[in-house]
Amino acid sequence: MKIETQNTDDNQSRLTVEVEPELLDEMKQRAARKIARSIKIPGFRPGKAPYPVIVRQVGEEAVLEEAMELLVDEIYPKVIDQAEIKPYGPGKLEKVVSTEPLVLEFLVPLEAQVSLGDYRSIRKAYEPKQVTEKDVDEVMENLRERQAIIEPVERPALSGDQVTVHISGNRKHVEEGQNPVLVRDREVPVIILPAEEKEEKEGNDAPDYPEWPFPGFSQKLIGLSANDERTFEYQYPDEDAQPQAFKGADAEFLVKVENVKSRTLPALDDDFATSLGEFETLEALRTNVRTSLEEQNTQEYNETYDTEIIEQAIEQANFKYPPQLREHELDDVVRDLESRLERQKLDMDLYLKTRKLDMKDLREEMIPVAEKRLKHSLFLSELAKAEDIHIDPDELQSETQNTVEVLSRSLPEKEARKLSNKDIFSNLVGNIMLDMIFHKAEERFRDIASGKLDQQAAEAAAKEETPTAEAEPALMAEASAVEGGVADPAMEAAPAKPKKRKKAQTPPASS
């Protein structure tokens, strides 16, 4: 076969292949026999009719079409080998350039190519948030809140009580186009926050404790009893209103108290710690809380940190990939959206109707998301190669076993049984290994960008240059002799032995 190769701008290879006439004739013969086995030709047993008879029966075009399918299946692997290309996926026959001689044109998507650039020059300070005693105290208080004893009381509401109210709200002044209703009648349990605690939470740098429907609402319930009704007014600011939908609203809320319940919080002592699990003391519980917060802070910080440094690296990297790879990533993005919609009890058709889109429009809209995800994956994959990151087989086996156990417990029984299928299990192992490689690549790049890898290398070099305790006496003796102008004859006569030094300590890899 004669093959001409031309690479396209979208990372595909156009292969023009000239096929020997003898090979085409052979494929025609095979095609005719295949056709003859599937039809009845008078006077001949299935598959035994001569070639000319078969051609007269079904036509030259039908035989040639079948022959072309057989031919492509036969020569395509040989074409790929001879062209010495690395396909990303299966190619396709684009066209028949000519029939005499037979010249075929294939279009083959190539493996993605990534040029990482100088990713090792990227630096960013690594400064995760430190867990404070106040952070631990807040979690401990939340744990107390969950263990609170709630009991109905026949008295007016006090600070710290839980009051269930029916509430509705409207705008006092309605402009054109505005919905007059702010809150449709609903039943809401409200905890009356003690004034000093309310001030402390509202004064926090992180405004994550907004009272609903407006600041100070719970305090207005103090002194009210079951069946009491009140009307409260509140002017929402034009900016930074919570909720944002109420921005600038002059609101009026009608509130009716359904019931009042006291809340008794347990004491923070060893008994409280024991009631929450295998904690013998309150201090053991606090230690566990602190450790959990530190792990959570580190994980959240790492996610943000990794995203930022990888985005920097992607900006200076160069990517070439075929359109088929982007389409596959788009498929994954759409599937992820469908899964999210299912969890919200929605379906794709309703989502598309709500947004007045069709699937083509949706895929077009999601191209930037797919390309960003694709470049992220390609970067980590290439980084793992550049940094020689590998997965230990024992680690892979352990992670696979843990994953299978989790899936077996969480999936429906019918779906869980599919995990024993060889192909499905093989795909699962492949996905787990890829996730582990990506995770280790992220860790390595984090060590590079934060300067941790440089620090480890410097520490290892310093250890290598530091004389061992065994070598120090000899060095000191030699130094004394030189300083005093006295030479040891034994030292002059014998060749100097190499000084013993500690072996270089390999920097602990993050992979």
C-alpha positions in Angstrom: 0.0 0.0 0.0 1.1 3.5 -0.7 0.2 5.9 2.1 0.4 9.7 2.2 0.0 11.4 5.6 -1.2 15.0 6.2 -1.8 16.3 9.7 -4.6 18.8 10.1 -4.8 21.8 12.4 -7.4 20.1 14.6 -5.0 17.3 15.6 -6.2 14.7 13.1 -4.3 12.8 10.4 -5.6 12.6 6.9 -4.3 9.3 5.3 -4.5 8.8 1.6 -4.1 5.1 0.8 -3.7 3.5 -2.6 -4.8 -0.2 -2.5 -3.4 -2.9 -4.7 -5.9 -4.2 -7.3 -5.2 -7.8 -6.3 -6.4 -7.0 -2.7 -9.6 -5.4 -4.0 -10.3 -8.4 -6.2 -9.8 -10.7 -3.2 -12.3 -8.6 -1.1 -14.8 -8.7 -3.9 -14.7 -12.5 -4.0 -15.1 -12.7 -0.2 -17.9 -10.2 -0.4 -19.7 -12.2 -3.1 -19.5 -15.4 -1.1 -20.8 -13.6 2.0 -23.8 -12.2 0.1 -24.5 -15.6 -1.5 -24.8 -17.2 2.0 -27.6 -14.8 2.9 -29.7 -15.0 -0.3 -31.3 -17.8 -2.4 -29.9 -18.2 -5.9 -31.8 -20.8 -8.0 -29.7 -23.9 -8.8 -27.0 -23.3 -6.2 -26.6 -24.1 -2.6 -26.1 -21.2 -0.2 -22.7 -19.7 -0.7 -21.8 -21.9 -3.6 -22.8 -19.8 -6.6 -20.0 -18.6 -8.9 -18.9 -14.9 -8.7 -20.4 -13.9 -12.1 -23.8 -15.4 -11.1 -23.8 -13.6 -7.8 -22.9 -10.3 -9.4 -25.8 -10.7 -12.0 -28.1 -11.5 -9.1 -27.4 -8.6 -6.7 -25.5 -6.1 -8.9 -21.9 -4.9 -9.1 -22.6 -2.0 -6.7 -23.8 -4.3 -3.9 -20.8 -6.5 -4.1 -18.4 -3.5 -4.2 -20.1 -1.9 -1.2 -19.7 -5.1 0.8 -16.2 -5.5 -0.4 -15.3 -2.0 0.8 -16.5 -2.8 4.3 -14.3 -6.0 4.3 -11.4 -4.1 2.8 -11.5 -1.3 5.4 -11.6 -3.8 8.3 -8.7 -5.7 6.7 -6.3 -2.8 6.0 -7.1 -0.2 8.6 -4.9 -1.6 11.4 -2.1 -2.0 8.8 -2.5 1.5 7.6 -2.2 2.9 11.2 1.0 0.8 11.8 2.6 1.8 8.5 1.7 5.5 8.9 3.3 5.4 12.4 0.7 7.5 14.1 -0.9 7.3 17.5 -4.7 7.5 17.2 -6.9 8.8 20.0 -9.8 6.7 18.8 -11.2 5.0 15.7 -10.9 6.8 12.4 -13.4 6.9 9.6 -13.3 6.5 5.8 -13.9 10.0 4.5 -14.2 9.2 0.8 -13.2 7.1 -2.1 -10.8 9.3 -4.1 -10.7 7.0 -7.1 -11.6 3.4 -8.1 -8.9 2.7 -10.7 -6.6 2.5 -8.9 -8.6 2.3 -5.6 -7.6 5.3 -3.5 -9.2 5.7 0.0 -9.0 8.7 2.3 -9.1 8.1 6.1 -9.4 10.8 8.8 -7.9 9.6 12.1 -8.1 11.5 15.4 -4.7 11.7 17.1 -3.7 11.5 20.7 -3.8 14.8 22.5 -0.5 16.7 22.6 0.5 18.8 25.6 3.4 21.1 26.0 3.6 22.0 29.7 5.8 25.0 29.5 7.8 26.2 32.5 5.3 24.9 35.1 8.1 24.6 37.7 8.6 28.3 37.8 5.1 28.9 39.2 5.0 30.0 42.8 2.2 30.8 45.2 2.3 31.2 49.0 0.7 28.2 50.8 -1.3 29.7 53.7 -4.2 27.5 54.8 -6.5 29.0 57.5 -5.5 28.0 61.0 -8.1 26.5 63.3 -8.6 28.7 66.4 -10.1 27.9 69.8 -13.1 30.0 68.8 -13.7 27.7 65.8 -13.7 24.7 68.1 -16.0 26.4 70.5 -18.5 27.1 67.8 -18.6 23.4 66.8 -19.0 22.4 70.4 -21.9 24.8 70.8 -23.5 23.4 67.7 -23.2 19.9 69.1 -24.9 21.1 72.3 -27.7 22.6 70.2 -28.3 19.2 68.5 -28.6 17.6 71.9 -30.9 20.2 73.3 -34.0 19.0 75.2 -37.1 20.8 73.8 -40.3 20.9 75.8 -43.6 22.7 75.3 -44.2 25.5 77.9 -47.3 27.5 78.8 -45.7 30.9 79.1 -44.5 33.8 77.1 -41.4 33.3 75.0 -38.0 33.9 76.5 -34.6 34.4 75.1 -33.2 30.9 74.0 -36.7 29.4 73.4 -37.9 27.8 70.2 -41.0 29.6 68.9 -43.0 28.1 66.0 -44.8 30.9 64.0 -47.0 31.3 61.0 -45.5 34.2 58.9 -46.5 36.0 55.8 -45.0 39.2 54.3 -46.0 41.8 51.7 -44.6 45.0 50.3 -46.2 48.1 51.7 -45.5 50.1 48.5 -45.6 48.1 45.2 -44.1 49.5 42.1 -45.1 48.5 38.6 -43.9 45.0 37.7 -43.2 44.1 41.3 -44.7 41.1 43.1 -46.5 42.4 46.2 -45.9 39.2 48.1 -42.5 38.7 49.8 -43.3 35.7 51.9 -46.3 33.4 51.4 -47.9 32.1 54.6 -45.6 29.4 56.0 -44.9 27.7 59.4 -41.4 28.4 60.6 -39.5 27.4 63.8 -37.5 30.3 65.2 -34.9 30.1 68.0 -34.7 33.4 69.9 -31.0 34.2 69.9 -29.8 35.7 73.2 -29.0 39.3 72.7 -25.3 39.0 73.5 -24.9 35.9 71.3 -26.8 37.7 68.5 -24.4 40.7 68.6 -21.4 38.4 68.7 -22.5 36.4 65.6 -23.6 39.5 63.7 -20.3 41.1 64.4 -18.4 38.2 63.0 -16.2 39.0 59.9 -18.0 36.2 58.0 -21.7 37.3 57.7 -23.0 33.7 57.6 -25.6 34.0 60.3 -28.4 36.2 58.8 -31.6 36.2 60.8 -34.7 35.5 58.7 -36.7 37.3 57.5 -34.7 40.3 58.8 -32.1 41.1 61.5 -33.4 41.1 65.0 -36.6 39.3 64.1 -36.3 36.6 66.8 -35.9 39.2 69.6 -39.3 40.6 68.6 -40.9 37.3 69.6 -39.9 37.7 73.3 -42.9 38.0 75.5 -45.4 36.5 72.9 -47.5 33.5 73.8 -49.3 30.8 71.8 -52.0 32.4 69.5 -50.6 35.9 69.8 -50.5 37.9 66.6 -48.3 40.8 65.7 -47.4 42.9 62.7 -43.7 43.9 62.2 -42.4 46.3 59.7 -38.9 46.4 58.2 -37.2 48.6 55.6 -34.6 46.5 53.7 -31.5 48.4 52.5 -30.9 49.0 48.8 -27.6 47.1 49.0 -26.5 44.0 50.8 -30.1 43.0 51.7 -30.7 39.5 52.9 -32.4 37.8 51.1 -31.3 39.7 48.0 -34.9 39.4 46.5 -36.1 41.8 49.3 -33.6 44.5 48.4 -35.1 48.0 49.0 -38.5 46.6 50.0 -40.6 48.4 52.7 -42.0 45.2 54.2 -44.8 44.3 56.5 -44.9 40.9 58.2 -47.9 39.3 59.9 -46.9 36.8 62.6 -49.0 34.4 64.6 -47.4 32.3 67.4 -48.3 28.6 67.2 -46.4 27.4 70.2 -43.5 28.1 72.6 -40.9 25.5 73.6 -38.1 25.7 76.1 -34.6 24.5 75.1 -32.3 23.1 77.7 -28.7 22.5 76.5 -26.5 19.8 78.1 -23.5 20.8 80.1 -20.1 20.7 78.4 -18.5 17.9 80.4 -17.1 14.4 80.1 -20.6 12.9 80.2 -21.6 15.0 77.2 -18.5 13.9 75.3 -19.2 10.2 76.1 -22.8 10.6 74.8 -21.5 11.6 71.4 -19.3 8.5 70.8 -16.1 6.9 72.0 -14.7 9.9 73.7 -13.7 9.4 77.4 -13.3 13.1 78.1 -14.4 16.5 76.9 -10.8 17.2 75.9 -10.7 14.1 73.7 -13.9 15.4 71.9 -12.3 18.8 71.5 -9.2 17.2 70.0 -11.3 15.3 67.6 -13.2 18.4 66.6 -10.0 20.3 66.1 -8.5 17.5 63.9 -11.7 17.4 61.8 -11.7 21.1 61.3 -8.0 21.1 60.3 -8.6 18.4 57.8 -11.7 20.2 56.4 -9.8 23.5 56.2 -6.9 21.9 54.5 -9.1 20.1 52.0 -11.0 23.2 51.1 -7.9 25.3 50.9 -6.1 22.8 48.7 -9.0 22.7 46.3 -8.9 26.5 45.8 -5.1 26.5 45.8 -4.8 23.7 43.2 -7.3 25.3 41.0 -5.4 28.6 40.9 -2.0 27.2 40.3 -3.3 24.8 37.6 -5.1 27.6 35.9 -1.8 29.5 35.8 0.0 26.5 34.4 -2.7 25.9 31.8 -2.4 29.5 30.6 1.3 29.0 29.6 0.8 25.4 28.4 -0.1 24.4 24.8 -2.8 21.9 24.0 -3.7 20.1 20.7 -6.5 17.6 20.7 -9.0 16.3 18.2 -12.6 17.5 18.1 -13.8 13.9 19.0 -12.0 14.3 22.4 -13.9 17.5 23.1 -17.1 15.9 22.1 -16.6 13.0 24.6 -15.9 15.6 27.3 -19.1 17.4 26.3 -21.0 14.1 26.7 -19.6 13.8 30.3 -20.6 17.4 31.1 -24.2 16.7 29.9 -24.3 13.5 31.9 -23.2 15.3 35.0 -25.9 17.8 34.5 -28.5 15.1 34.1 -27.3 13.5 37.3 -27.7 16.8 39.2 -31.2 17.3 37.8 -32.2 13.7 38.9 -31.1 14.5 42.4 -33.4 17.5 42.3 -36.2 15.4 41.0 -36.1 17.1 37.6 -35.4 15.8 34.1 -33.5 17.2 31.1 -36.6 17.9 29.0 -38.1 20.1 31.6 -34.8 21.9 32.1 -34.4 22.6 28.4 -38.0 23.8 28.2 -37.5 26.1 31.2 -34.4 27.6 29.6 -35.9 27.6 26.1 -33.1 25.6 24.7 -32.7 22.4 22.7 -29.9 19.9 23.2 -27.7 21.4 20.4 -28.0 24.8 22.1 -27.1 23.3 25.5 -24.0 21.5 24.1 -22.9 24.7 22.4 -23.3 26.6 25.7 -21.3 24.0 27.6 -18.3 24.0 25.2 -16.2 26.4 27.5 -16.9 24.1 30.5 -15.9 21.0 28.6 -12.7 22.6 27.2 -11.7 23.8 30.7 -12.2 20.4 32.2 -10.4 18.7 29.3 -7.4 20.9 29.6 -7.3 20.4 33.4 -7.3 16.6 32.9 -4.7 16.7 30.0 -2.4 18.9 32.1 -2.5 16.6 35.1 -1.9 13.6 32.9 1.1 15.1 31.2 2.4 16.4 34.6 2.3 12.9 36.0 4.4 11.7 33.1 6.9 14.6 33.5 7.2 14.0 37.2 7.4 10.2 36.8 4.4 9.6 39.1 3.2 6.0 39.4 0.7 4.2 41.5 1.7 1.4 43.8 -0.2 -1.8 43.0 -1.0 -2.4 46.6 -2.5 1.1 47.0 -4.6 0.6 43.9 -5.9 -2.8 45.1 -6.8 -1.3 48.5 -8.5 1.7 47.0 -10.4 -0.5 44.5 -11.6 -2.8 47.3 -12.8 0.2 49.4 -14.6 1.7 46.4 -16.3 -1.6 45.6 -17.5 -2.0 49.2 -18.9 1.5 49.2 -20.7 1.0 45.9 -22.0 -2.4 47.0 -23.7 -0.8 50.0 -25.0 2.3 48.2 -26.2 1.0 44.8 -29.4 -0.9 44.3 -28.8 -4.7 44.4 -29.3 -5.1 40.7 -26.7 -2.4 39.9 -24.3 -3.7 42.6 -24.3 -7.2 41.0 -23.0 -5.6 37.7 -19.7 -4.8 39.5 -18.7 -8.5 39.1 -18.8 -8.1 35.3 -15.2 -8.3 34.0 -15.5 -5.3 31.7 -17.3 -3.1 34.2 -14.8 -4.0 36.9 -11.9 -3.3 34.6 -13.3 0.1 33.7 -13.8 0.8 37.4 -10.1 0.0 38.2 -9.0 2.2 35.3 -11.0 5.1 36.6 -9.8 4.6 40.1 -6.2 4.5 38.9 -6.6 7.7 36.9 -8.2 9.5 39.9 -5.2 8.4 42.0 -2.7 9.6 39.4 -4.5 13.0 39.2 -4.6 13.3 42.9 -0.8 12.6 43.2 -0.1 15.0 40.4 -2.0 17.7 42.2 -0.1 17.0 45.4 3.2 17.2 43.5 2.4 20.4 41.8 1.2 21.9 45.1 4.6 21.0 46.6 6.3 22.6 43.6 4.3 25.9 43.6 4.5 26.3 47.4 8.3 25.9 47.4 8.0 22.8 49.6 9.9 20.6 47.1 12.7 23.2 46.9 12.9 23.3 50.7 13.1 19.5 50.9 15.9 19.5 48.2 17.8 22.2 50.1 17.5 20.3 53.4 18.7 17.1 51.7 21.7 18.9 50.2 22.6 20.4 53.6 22.6 17.0 55.2 24.8 15.7 52.5 27.4 18.4 53.1 27.4 18.0 56.9 30.3 15.7 58.1 29.2 12.7 60.1 30.2 12.3 63.8 32.7 9.6 62.8 34.5 11.9 60.4 34.7 15.0 62.6 37.6 13.8 64.9 39.8 13.1 61.8 38.9 16.5 60.3 39.7 18.3 63.6 43.0 16.5 63.9 43.9 17.4 60.4 42.9 21.0 61.0 45.0 21.2 64.2 48.0 19.8 62.5 47.8 22.4 59.7 47.2 25.2 62.2 50.2 24.1 64.3 52.5 23.6 61.4 53.0 19.9 62.3 52.5 17.2 59.8 51.8 13.6 60.8 54.3 11.3 59.0 51.6 8.6 58.8 49.3 11.0 57.1 52.0 12.0 54.6 53.0 8.4 53.8 49.5 6.9 53.4 47.0 8.0 50.7 44.2 10.0 52.1 41.0 7.9 52.7 37.8 9.4 51.5 35.9 11.1 54.2 32.8 9.3 55.3 29.7 11.3 54.7 26.0 10.6 55.1 24.2 9.4 52.0 22.1 12.0 50.3 18.6 11.9 51.7 16.1 11.7 48.8 13.5 14.3 49.3 10.2 12.6 50.3 8.1 12.6 47.2 4.5 13.6 47.5 3.5 10.8 45.2 
